[in-house]
Amino acid sequence: MKTVILYGPQASGKTRFANEFCKLYGCKGVADELMGPNDPAKARRGFLTIVQERPESVPRHVDRVVSVFEALKELKTQA
């Protein structure tokens, strides 16, 4: 299972398409965390963690950090 941090502004589709993003990136579930850019270690292993701001640093257990806009483009190409 992959650990992914998905970031983007409010109302950009992060939660709406969360299940599709999980399938796309191979995550086992969604963790919609109230996490700031200084708290990336809170990203749950194997989960897609949704946040509003890009983390300032990325812990080793995170496989990918992706913006919601990039993720939406990837979903579109998978369809």
C-alpha positions as CSV (number, residue, x, y, z in Angstrom):
1,M,0.0,0.0,0.0
2,K,1.2,3.5,-0.8
3,T,1.2,6.5,1.5
4,V,0.2,9.6,-0.4
5,I,-0.4,13.2,0.7
6,L,-2.9,15.1,-1.5
7,Y,-3.0,18.8,-1.1
8,G,-5.1,21.6,-2.5
9,P,-7.3,24.5,-1.7
10,Q,-10.8,24.2,-0.1
11,A,-13.5,23.1,-2.6
12,S,-11.0,21.8,-5.2
13,G,-12.3,18.2,-5.3
14,K,-10.0,16.5,-2.8
15,T,-12.7,14.9,-0.7
16,R,-15.2,14.5,-3.6
17,F,-12.8,12.3,-5.6
18,A,-10.9,10.8,-2.6
19,N,-12.0,7.2,-3.4
20,E,-10.9,7.5,-7.0
21,F,-7.5,8.9,-5.9
22,C,-7.1,6.0,-3.5
23,K,-7.6,3.5,-6.3
24,L,-5.3,5.5,-8.6
25,Y,-2.4,5.6,-6.1
26,G,-2.9,2.3,-4.4
27,C,-3.9,3.5,-1.0
28,K,-6.1,1.4,1.4
29,G,-8.2,4.4,2.6
30,V,-8.6,8.1,3.1
31,A,-7.4,10.1,6.1
32,D,-8.9,13.6,5.9
33,E,-6.6,15.2,8.5
34,L,-6.5,18.7,10.0
35,M,-2.8,18.8,9.4
36,G,-0.7,21.9,8.6
37,P,2.3,22.0,6.3
38,N,4.6,21.4,9.3
39,D,2.9,18.1,10.4
40,P,3.5,15.7,7.5
41,A,4.7,13.0,9.9
42,K,1.0,12.6,10.8
43,A,0.3,11.1,7.3
44,R,-1.1,7.6,8.0
45,R,0.9,4.7,6.4
46,G,-0.9,3.2,3.5
47,F,-3.5,6.0,3.3
48,L,-4.3,8.9,1.2
49,T,-4.0,11.9,3.5
50,I,-5.9,15.0,2.5
51,V,-4.5,18.4,3.4
52,Q,-5.0,22.0,2.3
53,E,-1.3,23.1,2.0
54,R,1.8,21.3,0.6
55,P,3.9,20.0,3.4
56,E,7.2,21.8,4.0
57,S,9.0,18.5,4.5
58,V,8.1,14.9,3.7
59,P,8.9,12.0,5.9
60,R,10.4,8.8,4.5
61,H,7.2,6.8,4.9
62,V,5.4,9.0,2.4
63,D,5.6,7.7,-1.2
64,R,4.2,10.7,-2.9
65,V,3.0,14.3,-2.4
66,V,0.6,15.4,-5.2
67,S,-1.5,18.5,-5.8
68,V,-5.2,17.9,-6.4
69,F,-4.9,19.5,-9.8
70,E,-2.2,17.0,-10.9
71,A,-4.2,14.1,-9.4
72,L,-7.4,15.2,-11.3
73,K,-5.4,15.3,-14.6
74,E,-4.1,11.7,-13.8
75,L,-7.6,10.5,-13.2
76,K,-8.8,12.0,-16.5
77,T,-6.1,10.1,-18.4
78,Q,-7.0,6.9,-16.6
79,A,-10.7,7.2,-17.7
